[in-house]
Amino acid sequence: MLLSHLDKFPIIPLTLSVTFGHSFTNFMTSLVEGLFMPIIVLMFEESSWQNLTYSIVGVDIKFGELLADGLNLICLSIILLFIFNLVEKKRDG
């Protein structure tokens, strides 16, 4: 009964996909925070990317973490689209 359930609902591949996705997200976060953001900080006069701010009419807008999360999202999206295209090409033959 359990094997027929696993054949009907692919739980193991789903679990592996979620686990891989979480690990890959952690890797991409480390890559963005450790490589890309220090390079971006060089363009601003700030010691840390978490402290990047922009002042408008006396209001400080903190955009360092937003920028890091945006870069993380862009990197993940590009890589996932690349993987999706590879899978589609392989499926089409």
C-alpha positions in Angstrom: 0.0 0.0 0.0 2.8 2.4 0.8 4.6 1.8 -2.5 1.4 2.4 -4.5 1.0 5.6 -2.6 4.6 6.7 -3.4 4.0 5.9 -7.0 0.8 7.9 -7.1 2.2 10.9 -5.2 6.0 11.5 -5.8 6.8 12.5 -2.2 10.5 11.5 -2.3 11.4 13.6 -5.4 9.4 16.5 -4.0 11.2 16.2 -0.6 14.6 16.1 -2.4 13.6 19.1 -4.5 12.7 21.2 -1.5 15.9 20.2 0.3 18.0 21.0 -2.7 16.2 24.3 -3.2 16.8 25.3 0.4 20.5 24.4 0.2 20.9 26.2 -3.1 19.2 29.3 -1.7 21.6 29.3 1.2 24.5 29.0 -1.2 23.2 31.9 -3.4 22.7 34.1 -0.3 26.3 33.4 0.7 27.5 34.2 -2.8 25.6 37.5 -3.0 26.5 38.6 0.5 30.2 37.5 0.3 31.1 38.3 -3.2 28.7 40.7 -4.9 27.8 43.0 -2.0 31.4 43.8 -1.0 32.0 44.9 -4.6 28.9 47.1 -4.6 30.1 48.7 -1.2 33.2 49.9 -3.0 31.0 52.2 -5.1 29.6 53.8 -1.9 31.3 55.4 1.1 30.1 52.9 3.6 31.9 50.3 5.7 29.2 47.6 5.4 26.5 46.8 2.8 23.9 46.4 5.6 24.4 50.1 6.4 23.8 51.5 2.8 21.2 54.3 3.1 19.8 57.0 0.9 18.5 60.2 2.5 15.4 62.0 1.0 14.2 65.1 2.8 15.8 64.0 6.1 14.4 60.4 5.9 17.0 57.6 5.7 16.0 54.8 3.4 18.0 51.6 4.1 18.5 49.8 0.8 21.5 47.6 1.5 19.5 44.4 2.5 16.9 45.1 -0.2 19.6 45.3 -2.8 21.2 42.0 -1.5 17.8 40.3 -1.6 17.1 41.6 -5.1 20.4 40.3 -6.4 19.8 37.0 -4.7 16.4 36.8 -6.4 17.8 37.7 -9.8 20.6 35.1 -9.6 18.2 32.4 -8.5 15.7 33.3 -11.3 18.4 33.2 -14.0 19.7 29.8 -12.8 16.3 28.3 -12.4 15.3 29.5 -15.9 18.5 27.9 -17.3 17.8 24.6 -15.5 14.2 24.7 -16.7 15.3 25.2 -20.3 17.7 22.3 -20.1 15.0 20.0 -18.8 12.6 21.1 -21.5 15.3 20.5 -24.2 16.0 17.1 -22.8 12.3 16.2 -22.6 11.7 17.3 -26.2 14.5 15.0 -27.4 
